[in-house]
Amino acid sequence: MIRLAVAGAAGRMGQAVIRCAKRSGEFSISAAFEIAGHPLLGKDAGDPAGTGPIGVVLTSDLAGIAQSDVLVDFTLHTAVPVNIQAARDCNKPAVIGTTGLTDAETAVVRNAATVIPIMWAPNMSLGVNLLFAMVQQAATTLGLQYRIDIDETHHVHKKDAPSGTALRLAERAAQGRGQDPKSAIVHETGSGPRGHHSAERIVVRSHRRGEVVGDHTVTFENDCETIELTHHAWSRDALAMGALHAARWVLKQPAGLYDMQTVLGLQRP
C-alpha cells in the first residue's frame, strides 16, 4: 500500500485525490494538510471528500510527510515552496499539480529536485497529456502557414489565468514550430475574434464560467481550413487518477524534475 500525504486535502483536487485513492485499493492517505486557519482543520479528511471518515485529521503541520511514501500537492503557488522543502527535508518524492508559481517559487522546486524526484505537471489527465503531444506534432507539421489560437474555460473560482494547461499547450505549439515561447505567446482576455492575429503569434484566451472543470481547444487555421483539437474534463477525478499514476511512477525514480509526458512515455526527443 502506497501511503500518500495530500497537501490541499480540503480543496477540490485534494478531495478528488482522496476519493480516487480510497477506490483504488492500492493507496492509503497517511497525512492530509491545509493552510493554518482553514475552517476544516481538526476534521477527518474523508468528510469533505465524501468518502466518510478515513482516520486522518486535517492539519497544518507537515510532520506527517515523514510517515508517508510520497507527497501530492494541489495547493496555491505560495504554499508549494514550504511543502516541497518539507518533502526534501524528509527525502520523500513529490507530485505537484499546482500552477502559477513565480520564478522564485519555481527555483525552490528545481533546487529540491536535485535531491528528491519530483513530478510536476500543470495537468495530470492522461487525455490532456496526449493532447500536449498531438499539439506539438501538429504545429511541427503545419508550421507558420497556420494561425494558432488556444481557448481555455474553467470555473469561476480558478485563481490563475491563463491556466497552466493552456500555457503548456502554447509552449508545446511554439516548440513544434521552433519558436521562442516567450516572444510567440500572447494572452488575451475576453472573447475577441479568433484568427485576427499574425501567424507568428500563438494567442491564448481565458474564459471563466460556472463550475466548468476544464475545457481546452487548440485551433490551427488558415484561409483554407480549420483544424481543432479539443479536450473536455467532466470530472476532477480524471486529474486525480493521473496524479495517482504519477505517484506510483515517481517512487521508483532517481532525483530529478519530471513531467507527465515522461511518465507516459510521450516525451519527444
N, C-alpha and C positions, 0 to 999 in steps of 0.2 A: 504493500500500500504506500503510495507516494503522499507525503504529508505537505500540504500547501499552507503557506502563510499568505493571506489575502489583504493587501492594502487598498483601502477604499471599499471595504466589505459591505457597507450600507448603501453604496451608490448603485446606480442601475447596472453597470457592468460587474461590479463586485457581487451583487446578488445573483446575476446570471452565472458567474463562475461557481458560486456555492451550489446553486441548483444543479448545474451540469456535473459538478464533481460528485455530488451525492448520488446522482443517477448512474454514474459510470461504474461504480464498484471498484475502481482502480485507484481513486484518490480519496483522501480524507482531509478535512480542514483542521489544521493544528493551531492556527492563530488567525485572528481577524482584527484589523486595525481601522480606526477612523481618527480624524483630527480631534485635538483637545477641544472640549466644549460641545462636541456633537451630541444632540439630544438622545441618541440611542446608546451611548456609552453605558456599559454595565448590563445591557440586554443580551440575550442569546443571539448570535449572528444568524441563526437559521430563521428567526422570526421575520425580519424584513424580506428575506429571500423567498419566503413562503414554503419552506421545507418542513417547518416545525423545528423544535429545539434540536441542536446538534451538539450541545455540551461545550460550546466555545463562546466565551463572552467577548463582546466588542470592547476594545481597549485602545488607548492612545500610546501605550507602552510597547515599543518594538522588540522587547526582550524575547518574545515568542519566536522570532526568526531563528534563533539558535536551536530550537527544538523542532525545526521544520526542515524539509528537504529542498524546497525552492520557494522563492518569493514571487508572487504575482501582483503587479502594481497597476491598478486602474484608478489613479487619483488626479490631483491637479498638478500642473507643472512645478509649482513651488514646493510641493511635498516630495518630489522624486529624488532630489539630491540627498535629503535626510534618509529616506528609505533605502536608497542604494548604498549609501555609506554604511548603514547598519548591516546590510547583507554582506558587504565587503568585509566588515569587521568580523563577521561570523563565518566568513568563507563559504557563503551559500550562493548558488546560482540564482538568477532572476529573469523574470519575463516582464517586460514593460509594454503596456498598451497606451500609456499616457502620451498626449501630443502637446504641442505649443510650447516646448521648452525654449528658454533663452539660450544664447551662446554659452553663457557661464554655467547654466544648469546642464547643458549638453556636455560640457567639458568634464563635469563631475562623473557623468555616466561613462564617458570614454576612458577616463582615468581608472575608474573601478573595473572596467573590462580588461585591464592589463593584469588583474588579479583573479577575477571570477568570470565565468561565462555569463553573458547577458544576451538575451534575445529581445530585441526592441523593434517593434513594428507599429505603424500607425493604424493598421487594420489587420486582424488575425483571421478573418474569414478566409476559408480556402478558396471560395469563389472570387473574392476581391484580389487575392494574390495571383490567381490565374489571370485575372483582368490586367494586373500590372504587366505581366509578361506579354500578353496579347497586344497591349497598347504600344509597348516598346517595339515589338515586331512590326506592327502596322506603321508606326512612324518611320522605321527604318526603310520599309518597302515603299511607302508613299512619298517620303521626303518633303521638300518645301513646295511641292506642287499642290498641297492641300492645306487649308487653314485648319487649326485645331482649337476647338472650344471644349471646356470641361465644366459641366454644371453639377453642383452638389447640393442636395437638400437634406437637412437634418431637423430635428425637433427644436423648438424654441428655447430650450434650456441649454443648448450647447454653447460653451463659452468661446471657443476659438473659431475664427473664420479667416480664410478658408479652412476646411477640415484637413487634418493630416493626410487622410486618404487622397483627397483631391490634389494636394501638393505633391504627393508621391506619384500620382498618375501623371501630373505635369512634368515632373522630373524625369520619369521614365520616357515620356514622349520626347523631351529635349535630348536625352541621351541617345535615343534611337535615331535622331536627326543630326547628332553630332554638335548640338548647341550647348552653350553655357546656360544652365537653368536660371542663374541669377539675372541674366540680361534678357532671356527669352520669355520668362513667365510674368504675366500681368494679372493682378487680381482686380476684378470689378464687382461692385455691389449693385444690387438691383437686377432687373431683368431686361436689359437693353437688347437691341437687335443682335442676333448671332451672325457671325461671319462678316462683320464690317471691318475687321482689322487686317493688318498685313500678315501674310503667311509666316513671316519671321517671328511673330508673337504667338504665344500659347496663352489663351485667355481663360481664366478660371472665374466662375461666378458662383456666389454662395446664396442660398435661399434657406429661410427658416420658417417652417410651417408645422403647427400642431405637434404631434408626437411621432413624426416620421423617424424611424430608426436610422435609415441611411440610404439615400439614392445617389448614384453616380453615373453620369453619362458622358462619354468621350466621343466627340463628333469630329470626323475628318470630312472636309467639304471643299469642293471647288465648283466651278461653274457648270460642271457636267454631272456630278453625282455627289451623294452624301452617304457616308458610312458611319453607323452608330454602334458603339459598344456600351452596354448598359448593365449595371448590377443593382438589384433591389434587395435590401436586407429586411426581412419581415420580422425577425426576432433577434434580440441581442444574444440569444443562445448560439447563433452561428459564429459570433466572435468569441464567445466563451469556450466553445468546443475547440476552436483554433488555438486559444490560449492554453488549454489543457494539452493539446497535441504538442505545442511548443515546450511546455513544462516537462513533458516526458522526454523530449528530444534534448533539451539543454542540459539535463542532468548528466548526460554522457559526454559532454563536450569539454575541451580544454578552455582556459581563459580566452576571452575574445568577445567581440561585438558582432552579433549575428542578426539577420532579419528572416522573415518568413519565407522569402524566396529561397534562401539557403536551406531552411528546414524542409521545404517541399521539393527541393531539387530543381527549382525553376531559375536559379541564378544564371544569368548569361555570362559567358567567359569575358 
